[in-house]
Amino acid sequence: MSTRSTSKAKTAYVCGECGGEHNKWQGQCAECGAWNTLAEIVLEPAGADAAKSPARRAGWAGKVDAPRVTALSEVRHQEDARVSTGIGEFDRVLGGGLVEGAVVLVGGDPGIGKSTLLLQAVAKMAGAGSPGFKSLYVTGEESLGQVAGRASRLGLAVDGVDALAETGVERILEHAAAMRPRMIVADSVQTLWTESLTAAPGSVSQVRESAARLVRYAKETGTAVFLVGHVTKEGGIAGPRVLEHMVDAVLYFEGESGSRFRVLRAFKNRFGAVNELGVFAMGEQGLKEVPNPSAIFLSGGSLQQPGSCVTVTREGTRPLLVEVQALVDASPLSNPRRVAVGLEQNRLAMLLAVLHRHGGIGVSDQDVFVNVVGGIRLQETAADLPVLLAVLSSLRDRPLPEKTVAFGEVGLSGEIRPVPNGEERLREAATHGFRRAIVPKANAPKGQPFKDMEVVAVGRLADALDAAS
């Protein structure tokens, strides 16, 4: 009687929200509390497949020497050599350029411009690179004819750019080892699969293992790798969240439907600033850089309208002028609505409570709608004061004084707290012609460095409301 291997594959269950691993399936993730997010992955194949599977825990650089403990003070650090992508806004988000061996995950809604941006970057880097610079564009969703057609429509010179229509990671790495490109684009990571696993492409285990193979190759050879990721209905990159921990940078494309403007934001970057922002405009020739992003975040009409206040937010390393709009109207409901677009809704409710308690202005019987123009999302507390000023302006149906800008954090006791880089924000506002600024006292510049701007320093919410009257 023939003997058969009875060994079973070692599996685990990974949460698609936080990447936490569990020994068995359960309805709720014990790490983050999300429901129905666990998916099975294969840690070690069973039987003969285990012998065929490559070492999963091999070192990134494939070094022969065993690792040894080294005093950190003796380690020599060198600045990372960066290569320009030829697109200034893209370089800004990456932290000044692309680092050799970096793995970058680019996510965004379908059709927002991920493939277009990367194809433009590949073409520009191949055209401006040194002789022999090679790039490999791997497409798993489109044919080579579709990729060539897009490049032709965009008017791109693709000399030095090689394309490959393939989804098998082993074959992709074989081609890469033969041609040794300096950059690889994998569009998209959800279409890739590896022969060592039997799961379907796009599953948690396939996405995780395929990305791990590409990350290992990038670190071994110094090849920069871009991974394109789809976005789920909740706005996260499809697949396990652990994928975000494996890569060096995570970039998200954002933009309102129907708008030609696109925002590329860095949510993670080991080689640059987090929350850095790049602004692009989609046109017939692809994505073009927007040299003055503050202008597009201000409405095209007059800013002296009730319910409008301009603030200066800081995204990454630069300040941006953004218009905050508010609409306050009598509510027919017993529970008035609080709607925030581009802001955290819970913070809006808190600010309205502070406005009532320390400003003496109640909106408990009013619907309050707040929107940030341009589709940008404000994630810092400097927007607190302009939100309340916009709400007050809409409630009184009276615009703020002409050419007024405001920023500052509002505390629960009604105090106006300072925010970082106050003088830099004021300088940005003065550059765009604003002549009056309502700011926290601690952010008021010494003397009067801006001769054409009146800076009104306030310490309490009541003082800010009086200054806006």
C-alpha positions in Angstrom: 0.0 0.0 0.0 1.4 3.4 -1.0 2.1 5.9 1.7 0.7 9.4 1.4 1.7 12.5 3.2 -0.9 13.5 5.7 0.8 16.8 6.7 -1.5 19.8 6.5 -0.7 23.3 5.4 -0.1 25.7 8.2 -2.6 28.5 8.0 -3.6 31.6 9.9 -6.4 34.1 9.7 -5.5 37.8 9.0 -7.7 40.8 9.6 -8.2 42.9 6.5 -8.5 46.1 8.6 -5.5 46.0 10.9 -3.4 43.0 9.7 -3.7 41.1 13.0 -3.2 37.4 12.9 -5.3 34.8 14.6 -5.0 31.0 15.0 -8.6 30.3 14.1 -11.5 32.0 12.4 -13.8 34.2 14.5 -16.4 36.7 13.7 -14.7 39.7 15.3 -11.0 40.7 15.2 -9.6 40.7 18.7 -7.1 43.4 17.7 -9.3 46.2 16.2 -12.8 44.9 16.9 -13.9 44.9 13.2 -16.5 42.3 12.3 -16.2 39.7 9.5 -12.8 40.8 8.3 -10.7 37.7 8.9 -9.4 35.8 5.9 -7.4 32.6 5.7 -3.7 32.7 4.5 -1.3 29.8 4.0 1.9 30.2 6.2 3.5 26.9 5.0 2.3 24.7 2.1 1.6 21.1 2.8 3.6 18.0 1.7 5.6 18.2 -1.5 4.5 21.8 -2.1 6.5 22.9 0.9 9.8 21.8 -0.7 9.0 23.8 -3.8 8.2 26.9 -1.9 11.0 29.4 -1.5 12.3 30.4 1.9 9.6 32.8 3.2 11.8 34.3 5.9 15.0 34.9 3.9 16.8 38.2 4.6 16.0 41.1 2.3 19.5 41.4 0.9 20.2 37.6 0.8 23.4 38.0 2.7 25.5 34.9 3.4 27.1 36.2 6.6 25.1 35.6 9.7 23.8 38.8 11.3 25.7 40.1 14.3 25.0 42.7 17.0 26.5 46.1 16.2 26.7 49.2 18.3 24.5 51.8 16.7 27.1 54.5 17.2 29.4 52.5 14.9 27.0 52.3 12.1 27.8 54.7 9.3 24.8 56.5 7.9 24.7 57.8 4.4 22.0 60.0 2.9 19.7 58.2 0.6 20.5 58.9 -3.1 17.3 60.2 -4.8 16.3 60.1 -8.4 13.9 62.8 -9.7 10.7 61.5 -11.4 10.6 64.5 -13.6 7.3 65.6 -11.9 7.9 68.2 -9.2 4.7 67.6 -7.2 5.4 63.8 -7.3 8.9 64.4 -6.0 7.5 66.5 -3.2 5.2 63.8 -2.0 8.0 61.2 -2.2 10.2 63.4 0.0 12.4 64.9 -2.7 12.6 62.1 -5.2 12.6 58.3 -5.5 15.0 56.4 -3.3 16.7 53.3 -4.9 15.2 50.1 -3.5 12.1 51.9 -2.2 8.7 50.2 -2.5 5.8 52.6 -3.0 2.1 51.7 -2.8 -0.2 54.0 -4.8 -3.9 53.8 -4.1 -7.0 55.6 -5.3 -10.5 55.3 -6.8 -10.8 53.7 -10.3 -10.1 56.2 -13.1 -8.6 58.9 -10.8 -5.2 58.8 -12.6 -2.9 56.3 -10.8 -1.8 54.5 -14.0 -1.6 57.8 -15.9 0.7 59.3 -13.3 3.0 56.3 -13.1 3.2 56.0 -16.9 4.2 59.7 -17.1 6.8 59.2 -14.4 8.2 56.1 -16.0 8.5 57.9 -19.4 10.1 61.0 -17.9 12.6 59.1 -15.9 13.6 57.0 -18.9 14.0 60.1 -21.0 16.0 62.1 -18.5 17.9 59.1 -17.0 21.4 58.1 -17.7 22.2 56.0 -20.8 21.0 52.5 -20.2 18.3 53.5 -17.7 15.5 50.9 -18.0 12.0 50.7 -16.6 9.7 47.8 -16.6 5.9 48.5 -16.7 4.0 45.4 -15.7 0.3 45.4 -16.5 -2.1 42.8 -15.2 -5.3 44.5 -16.0 -4.7 46.0 -19.5 -3.2 44.7 -22.7 0.1 46.1 -24.0 -1.9 47.8 -26.8 -4.0 49.7 -24.3 -0.8 50.9 -22.4 0.8 51.9 -25.7 -2.4 53.7 -26.7 -2.5 55.7 -23.5 1.2 56.7 -23.9 0.4 57.8 -27.5 -2.6 59.9 -26.4 -0.5 61.6 -23.7 2.3 62.3 -26.1 4.9 60.5 -24.1 8.3 59.4 -25.4 8.6 55.8 -24.1 12.1 55.0 -25.3 13.8 53.0 -22.6 10.5 51.8 -21.2 9.8 48.1 -21.5 6.3 46.6 -20.9 5.1 43.2 -19.8 1.6 41.8 -19.6 2.0 39.2 -16.8 0.4 38.4 -13.5 2.7 35.6 -12.3 5.2 37.0 -9.8 7.8 34.3 -10.6 7.8 35.1 -14.3 7.9 38.8 -13.6 11.0 38.4 -11.4 12.6 36.2 -14.1 12.2 38.9 -16.7 13.4 41.5 -14.1 16.5 39.5 -13.3 17.3 39.2 -17.0 16.9 42.9 -18.0 17.8 44.4 -14.5 15.6 47.5 -14.7 16.0 50.4 -12.2 12.3 50.8 -11.7 9.3 48.4 -11.8 5.6 49.4 -11.9 3.1 46.6 -11.0 -0.4 47.6 -12.0 -2.1 46.3 -10.0 -1.1 44.3 -7.0 -4.5 42.7 -6.7 -4.0 40.9 -10.0 -0.6 39.3 -9.0 -0.3 35.7 -7.9 2.4 33.3 -6.9 2.7 29.6 -7.7 3.5 28.7 -4.1 -0.1 29.4 -3.1 -3.3 27.9 -4.4 -5.6 30.8 -3.4 -7.2 33.0 -6.1 -5.5 36.2 -7.3 -6.7 39.2 -5.2 -7.1 37.1 -2.0 -5.4 38.1 1.2 -2.8 35.4 1.0 -1.9 36.1 -2.7 -1.7 39.9 -2.2 0.5 39.5 0.8 2.9 36.9 -0.6 3.1 38.6 -4.0 4.0 41.9 -2.4 6.5 40.3 -0.2 8.3 38.8 -3.2 8.6 42.1 -4.9 9.7 43.9 -1.7 12.4 41.3 -1.3 13.6 41.7 -4.9 13.6 45.5 -4.5 15.8 45.4 -1.3 18.2 42.8 -2.9 18.8 44.7 -6.1 18.1 48.3 -5.3 15.3 48.5 -7.8 12.5 50.9 -7.1 9.1 49.3 -7.2 5.7 51.0 -7.5 2.6 48.9 -6.5 -0.8 50.1 -7.7 -3.6 49.2 -5.3 -7.4 49.4 -5.7 -9.5 51.2 -3.1 -12.5 49.7 -1.3 -15.8 51.4 -0.6 -14.5 52.4 2.8 -11.6 54.3 1.1 -8.8 51.9 2.2 -6.5 50.0 -0.2 -8.1 46.6 -0.9 -6.3 43.7 0.6 -4.7 43.2 4.0 -3.6 46.3 5.9 -0.4 44.5 6.6 0.5 45.4 3.0 0.9 49.0 4.1 3.4 48.0 6.8 5.5 46.1 4.2 6.2 49.0 1.9 8.2 52.2 2.4 5.6 54.7 1.3 1.8 54.7 0.9 0.3 57.4 -1.4 -3.4 58.0 -1.9 -5.0 59.8 -4.9 -7.9 61.9 -3.8 -10.4 64.0 -5.8 -14.0 64.9 -6.2 -16.0 63.2 -9.0 -16.4 65.6 -11.9 -13.5 67.8 -10.8 -10.3 67.9 -12.9 -8.1 68.5 -9.9 -6.3 65.6 -8.1 -4.6 65.5 -4.8 -1.8 63.0 -4.0 -1.2 62.6 -0.3 1.5 60.6 1.6 0.0 58.7 4.5 3.3 56.9 5.2 6.8 57.7 4.0 10.0 56.3 5.5 12.0 58.7 3.4 10.0 62.0 3.7 7.3 63.9 5.5 4.0 62.3 6.2 0.8 64.1 4.9 2.8 65.8 2.2 0.5 67.0 -0.6 0.9 67.1 -4.3 -1.7 68.8 -6.5 -2.4 67.9 -10.1 -4.9 68.9 -12.9 -6.1 66.3 -15.3 -6.1 67.3 -18.9 -5.9 66.0 -22.4 -2.1 65.5 -22.0 -2.5 63.7 -18.7 -1.7 65.0 -15.2 -0.1 68.4 -15.0 1.4 70.0 -11.9 -0.4 72.9 -10.2 2.3 75.4 -9.2 0.0 77.5 -7.0 -2.4 75.0 -5.2 -3.7 77.7 -2.8 -5.6 79.3 -5.7 -7.6 76.2 -6.6 -8.8 75.7 -3.0 -10.4 79.2 -3.0 -13.7 79.5 -4.7 -14.0 81.2 -8.1 -16.5 83.7 -6.9 -16.2 86.5 -4.4 -15.0 85.4 -1.0 -17.0 88.1 0.8 -20.1 86.0 1.1 -21.9 85.0 4.2 -20.8 81.6 5.6 -17.3 81.7 4.1 -13.9 82.0 5.9 -10.4 81.4 4.5 -7.9 79.6 6.6 -4.2 78.5 6.2 -3.7 74.9 6.7 -0.3 73.1 6.7 0.0 70.0 4.6 3.4 68.3 5.0 6.0 71.0 4.5 4.0 73.8 3.0 1.0 76.0 3.9 -2.1 76.1 1.8 -5.0 78.6 1.7 -8.3 76.8 2.0 -11.9 78.1 2.0 -14.3 76.8 4.7 -18.0 77.2 3.9 -20.9 76.9 6.4 -24.6 76.9 5.9 -26.9 77.4 8.9 -30.6 77.0 8.4 -33.7 76.4 10.5 -34.3 72.7 11.0 -37.7 71.1 10.6 -36.4 68.1 12.5 -36.5 67.5 16.2 -32.8 66.4 16.0 -31.0 69.0 13.7 -28.4 67.7 11.3 -24.7 68.2 11.6 -22.9 67.5 8.3 -19.2 67.9 7.8 -17.5 67.4 4.4 -13.7 67.5 4.7 -13.8 67.7 8.5 -14.4 65.3 11.3 -18.1 65.4 12.2 -17.6 64.7 15.9 -15.2 67.7 16.1 -17.9 69.9 14.5 -20.4 68.9 17.1 -17.8 69.7 19.8 -17.1 73.2 18.3 -20.7 74.1 18.2 -21.1 73.2 21.9 -18.1 75.5 22.6 -19.7 78.2 20.5 -22.9 78.0 22.6 -21.2 77.7 26.0 -18.4 80.3 25.6 -19.7 82.4 22.7 -23.3 82.7 23.8 -24.5 81.7 20.3 -26.7 78.6 20.1 -27.6 76.7 17.0 -29.4 73.8 18.7 -32.5 74.4 16.5 -30.5 74.9 13.3 -29.1 72.5 10.7 -25.4 73.1 10.3 -23.5 72.1 7.1 -19.8 72.6 6.8 -17.7 72.0 3.6 -14.1 72.5 2.7 -13.8 73.8 -0.9 -11.7 71.8 -3.4 -12.2 68.3 -1.9 -9.3 68.6 0.5 -9.6 67.2 4.0 -8.5 69.2 7.0 -6.9 67.0 9.6 -5.4 69.6 11.9 -6.9 71.7 14.7 -6.0 75.0 13.1 -9.4 74.8 11.2 -11.3 75.2 14.5 -11.5 79.0 14.5 -12.4 79.5 10.8 -15.2 76.8 11.1 -16.8 78.7 13.9 -16.4 82.1 12.2 -18.0 80.6 9.0 -20.9 79.3 11.1 -21.4 82.7 12.8 -21.2 84.4 9.4 -23.9 82.2 7.9 -26.1 82.4 11.0 -26.0 86.2 10.9 -26.2 86.3 7.1 -23.3 88.8 7.2 -19.9 88.2 5.5 -16.6 88.5 7.3 -14.5 91.6 6.7 -12.9 91.8 3.3 -9.6 89.9 2.8 -9.7 88.3 6.2 -8.0 85.0 7.0 -8.1 83.1 10.3 -6.6 80.0 12.0 -6.3 78.7 15.5 -7.3 75.8 17.8 -10.4 76.3 20.0 -10.2 74.6 23.4 -13.1 73.3 25.4 -12.9 76.2 27.9 -13.1 78.8 25.1 -9.4 79.6 24.8 -7.8 80.1 21.4 -4.7 77.9 21.3 -1.6 78.4 19.1 -0.8 76.2 16.1 2.6 75.4 14.6 4.3 77.6 12.0 2.1 80.6 12.6 4.4 83.1 10.9 4.8 80.9 7.9 1.0 80.8 7.5 0.7 84.5 7.8 3.4 85.0 5.1 1.5 82.7 2.8 -1.7 84.6 3.3 0.0 88.0 2.8 1.5 86.6 -0.5 -2.1 86.0 -1.8 -3.3 89.5 -0.9 -5.0 89.0 2.4 -4.9 92.1 4.6 -6.3 91.0 7.9 -5.6 87.9 10.0 -7.3 86.7 13.2 -4.8 84.4 15.0 -4.0 83.2 18.5 -2.0 85.5 20.7 0.9 83.1 20.8 1.1 83.1 17.0 1.2 86.9 16.7 4.5 88.0 15.2 6.8 90.3 17.1 6.4 93.8 15.9 4.7 94.1 12.5 6.7 92.1 9.9 3.8 92.3 7.4 3.4 95.9 6.7 0.3 95.4 4.5 -1.5 93.0 6.9 -3.3 93.7 10.2 -2.8 90.9 12.6 -5.5 90.6 15.3 -4.3 88.4 18.2 -7.1 86.9 20.3 -7.0 84.8 23.4 -10.6 83.8 23.9 -13.4 82.8 21.6 -15.5 85.8 22.5 -12.6 88.1 21.4 -12.4 86.3 18.0 -16.1 86.7 17.5 -15.9 90.4 18.2 -13.0 90.7 15.8 -15.0 89.0 13.0 -18.0 91.4 13.4 
